[in-house]
């Protein structure tokens, strides 16, 4: 189940988002609107339908057991924006994503 969040996730929302992959949550993070969509395979589409712009959406993962944020996703391949791999290469973009993810899922590391 996909949830669009700009607030701290409830335990039920986290459990819903974990249903797809079990041990981690795939995310699409809108760095301009300070929000994310998680769970399911169409999380980026959910943000687009909610008014986000493609250039503001980046892919990441949240690993609840370790509290780790990973910056790797197919949607990050965008040569037009200077990112030629699945990993977000721009440290400034990563620095915008991580606080959003930690605000929604907690500050655990």
Secondary structure, 3 states (H helix, E strand, C coil): CCEEECCCCCHHHHHHHHCCCCCCEEEEEECCCCEEEECCCCHHHHHHHCCCCHHHEEEEEEECCCCEEECECHHHCEHHHCECCCECCCHHHHHHHHHHHHHHHCCCC
